[in-house]
């Protein structure tokens, strides 16, 4: 019988179900400088927002330990959910105008700023707690001149809506929400953007079904879509139909059987 290589043994140990949470924490901690402190704060349940420099570039992120912020950090900078396929990159070029809908605490903004440091970023985030952290991120990176945060929900019409707050990345518009938030019509901004990131927990459907989206789609969009609010029984089929109707080609990032998915789309 062939002997297992040490690296294979280590991978097997790290992948053990009981150790997976610690393995995941270590991988996420390696994204930032000061990984031991990051781990200690997370394992010690030390609540509060902490500022870290990214190991790769030195740009700053602000993380609330004991929340889903740590998971989102891993999704963006370790799992590379926003890694750009070559066909999308060719269509995108060097974007000048980036629109971040459902901007949370600014991690996608940092991802974008690292790659396109001269781009103008406009972000929309209605959750008050998320928006407060997002502003800290903008200030920590001295990007006030090119990165603007609008504390409002993205929608297809100006107005006001109920909102479930305090759910970190899962805060969302909901008729039974605990607070009221302003809603901004973002269709014009979408048409003007070179790159749109949209992750608004079901709020995407009124925007994508608005005739203005099909008439003037963005150059490139990276979209996480959700079953809630979908106008049809199959969110995967509905999103494909809407994007094709807008003349967009697509590449899936991931999809789940429960109707959630994430994809890139760009003008054909």
N, C-alpha and C positions, 0 to 999 in steps of 0.2 A: 504493500500500500504506500502510495506517495505521501511524503510528509507535507503538512500544510505550511505554507510560508508564514513567517511571523506577522506580516502585514495582513494576511487573510484571517489569522487568529484575532488580531486587534479589531478588524472590521466586524467579525462575528460577535465579539464581546460588546463593542460599541452599539451594535444593532439589537442587542437583547432588549426585549420589551421593558424590563425594569430599568434599564440604563438609558433608554432612548431620550427621556426628558433631559437628562444631564448631558448627553451627547449633543442634543439640539442646542442647549444653552451654551455649551463650549463653542460650537460652530458660530453661533450668533455673536458671542462675545469677541471672537477673533476678528470680527468686522471692524471693531473700534480699537483705538489705543487705550491702554489701561484695562485690558481684558480681565485681570484678576479682580480689580475693583468692581467691574461690571458684574461678574459672577457673584461676588460677595454681596452686593446690594440686592441682586435678584434672589439669591438663596436665603438671604437674611430678611426678606420681605420688608426692605427699607423703602417705604413709599416716598414719592416725590419725584419731580422732574429733574433729571440730571443731564448735563451737557457733555457730549463726547466728541472727539475728533475721529473721523474715519481713518482707518489704518492706511488705505490706499492713497487718499488725496489730501487729508488734513481738513476737509470741510467738516462743519459741525452739525450734529444732530442732537435733538433733545428727546430723551426717552423717559417715560413714566414707568418705573419698575413696578412689577406686579400686575401689569395690564397687558393687553394685546399689542401694545407698541413694540414689545420685544419680538413677537411673532412677525409683525409687519416689517420690522427691520431685517429679519432673516429672509422674508419673501423677496424684498427688493434687492438686497445686497449680497445674499448668499445663494438662495435658489435662483436669483436673476430672473424673476418673473417678467421683467421688462426688457430682457435681452432682445436686441433688434435683429430679426432675420435679414439676410443679405438683400432679398427682393424688396423688403420694406425700406431698408437703408438706402437703396438706390433710388426709390421713389421720393424719399424724404429729403435727401441732401442734407444741408445744414439749415435747420429751422431757425427762423427769426422770431416767430410768435408761437408760444406754447400756452395751451389752455389746460388747466388742471381742475377737473370737475369732481368734487368729492375729495378735496385735497388733504383731509385728515391733518396730520402733524407735519406735513411738508417733506416726507421721505421721497416721494416721486420728484418733487421739486429739486431736491438735492441731486438725485439721479440725473435729472435733465441738466442741471447747472454744471455738473462735472463734465458732461460731454459737450455741451454747447454753451460755453461761458458768456457768450455775447447775446444770447437769446433773451427776449422779454418774456417773463412768466406772469400769467394772470391766473390766480387760484380762487376757487369758491369753496367755502367750508362753513356750514351753518352751525355746527355744534360749538357752543361757547368755550368749552374746555379744550377741545381740539384746536380751535382757532387761537386761543391764548398761547398754546405751545407752538403753533405754526408761526406766530409773530416772533416768538423767541428765536426760532430757527433763522428766520430772515435777518433779524438783528445780529445774531451770533456770527453770521456769514457776511455782514455788512453789505447786503444786497437790496437795500430799500429802494435804490434807484431803478432796479430792473425787475423786481419781484413784488407784485402787488397782490394782497389778499383781500377778497371781498367776503365779509361774514354774512353769507346768504346761501340759500339752496339754489341749485341750478334747475331751471324748469323751462317750459315752453311759453310761459306768460308771466308777467310781473304780478306780484300779489303777496299773499301771506298764507302760511299753512301750519298745521300742527306738526310737531316734530318730537320724536323720542330721543332725548338727549342722554349723555353720560354713558353711552355704550361703546366708547372708543371708536374702532373702525366700523362698528355695526350700527351706529346711530343713523336714523332714517326718518323720512317723512311718513307720518302715520296719523290718521284721523283721531286716534286716541292718544296722541303724543302729550307730553307733560308741559311743553312750551310752544309758543308761536314764534316762527322765524320768517324773515322776508324771503321771497322767492324772486329770482331775477330771470327774465327771458334771455337765454344765452344763445339762441339760434344765430343771431348776427355774429357773435363772437366766434362761434363754431365755424361759420363760413369763412371768416377771416384768418383762422388759425392754420399754421403749417402742421402742427401736431396737437392732437387732443387726447388727453387721458380722461376716461370717464369711468368712475366707480361710485355710483350713487344709490346703491341698495334698492333697486327697483324703480328709482326715479328716472331711469334712462328711457322707459317706454314712451311717455308723452313726448319726449324730445325726438326720439327716432321715428315715431309715427307722424310727426308734424310734417306737412308737405314741404316746408322750407328746408328740412334736412335733406330730402331726396333731391331738391332743386339745387342746393348749394352745399354739398358735403365737404368736410375738411379734406386736406391733402392726405393726411394719415390720422388714424385713430387707434388707440389701444383701449379696449373696452372690456370691463368685467360686467357680465349681465346676470340677471337674477330671475327666478320664477315669479316672485311677487310683482304684481302689476302687469304681467304679460297679457296681451290681448288674445292669445291663442292657447291651446292645450299643451303645445310643445315649444318651450322657449328656444331650443336649438334651431328648430325649423323657422320660427318667427324671426329670429335675429338674422338668419341667413337670407330670408326673403326680403327683409327691410334693407339690408346692406347691399344686396344685389340690385334692388330697385333704385338705390342711390348711385349705382355704377361703381361699386367698390368691390375689389377682390379681397379675399380673406385668407388668413393662416391661423389655425387654432393654436393657442398656448396650452390650454387644458379644458376639459369638459367633464361634468359629472352627470350621473344618471338622474339626479334630483333636479336637473334643470339649470344648474349654475354652469357658467363657462367664462372663458377669457380668450380674447383673440386680438389679432392685428387686422386692420382693414385699410386699404389705400385706393386711391383713384386709379382705375384701370387705364 
